[in-house]
Amino acid sequence: YFDTWQLTINTGPSIIMFLMVFLIQKTQNRDTRAVR
Protein backbone atom coordinates (compact mmCIF):
# COMPACT_ATOMS: atom_id res chain seq x y z
CA TYR A 1 0.00 0.00 0.00
CA PHE A 2 2.78 2.41 0.93
CA ASP A 3 4.64 1.65 -2.31
CA THR A 4 1.56 2.38 -4.41
CA TRP A 5 0.95 5.63 -2.51
CA GLN A 6 4.57 6.70 -2.99
CA LEU A 7 4.42 5.81 -6.71
CA THR A 8 1.27 7.92 -7.12
CA ILE A 9 2.93 10.90 -5.45
CA ASN A 10 5.98 10.52 -7.71
CA THR A 11 4.02 10.15 -10.97
CA GLY A 12 1.22 12.59 -10.08
CA PRO A 13 3.16 15.82 -10.81
CA SER A 14 4.53 14.34 -14.05
CA ILE A 15 1.01 13.53 -15.28
CA ILE A 16 -0.20 17.00 -14.29
CA MET A 17 2.71 18.63 -16.14
CA PHE A 18 1.97 16.51 -19.23
CA LEU A 19 -1.70 17.54 -19.18
CA MET A 20 -0.78 21.22 -18.70
CA VAL A 21 1.60 21.16 -21.69
CA PHE A 22 -1.02 19.32 -23.77
CA LEU A 23 -3.70 21.92 -22.99
CA ILE A 24 -1.31 24.83 -23.62
CA GLN A 25 -0.36 23.39 -27.03
CA LYS A 26 -4.04 22.93 -27.91
CA THR A 27 -4.85 26.54 -27.05
CA GLN A 28 -1.76 27.81 -28.92
CA ASN A 29 -2.73 25.82 -32.03
CA ARG A 30 -6.24 27.26 -31.87
CA ASP A 31 -4.86 30.81 -31.52
CA THR A 32 -2.48 30.49 -34.48
CA ARG A 33 -5.26 29.00 -36.60
CA ALA A 34 -7.57 31.89 -35.69
CA VAL A 35 -4.88 34.46 -36.55
CA ARG A 36 -4.34 32.91 -39.97
C-alpha positions in Angstrom: 0.0 0.0 0.0 2.8 2.4 0.9 4.6 1.6 -2.3 1.6 2.4 -4.4 0.9 5.6 -2.5 4.6 6.7 -3.0 4.4 5.8 -6.7 1.3 7.9 -7.1 2.9 10.9 -5.4 6.0 10.5 -7.7 4.0 10.1 -11.0 1.2 12.6 -10.1 3.2 15.8 -10.8 4.5 14.3 -14.0 1.0 13.5 -15.3 -0.2 17.0 -14.3 2.7 18.6 -16.1 2.0 16.5 -19.2 -1.7 17.5 -19.2 -0.8 21.2 -18.7 1.6 21.2 -21.7 -1.0 19.3 -23.8 -3.7 21.9 -23.0 -1.3 24.8 -23.6 -0.4 23.4 -27.0 -4.0 22.9 -27.9 -4.8 26.5 -27.0 -1.8 27.8 -28.9 -2.7 25.8 -32.0 -6.2 27.3 -31.9 -4.9 30.8 -31.5 -2.5 30.5 -34.5 -5.3 29.0 -36.6 -7.6 31.9 -35.7 -4.9 34.5 -36.6 -4.3 32.9 -40.0 
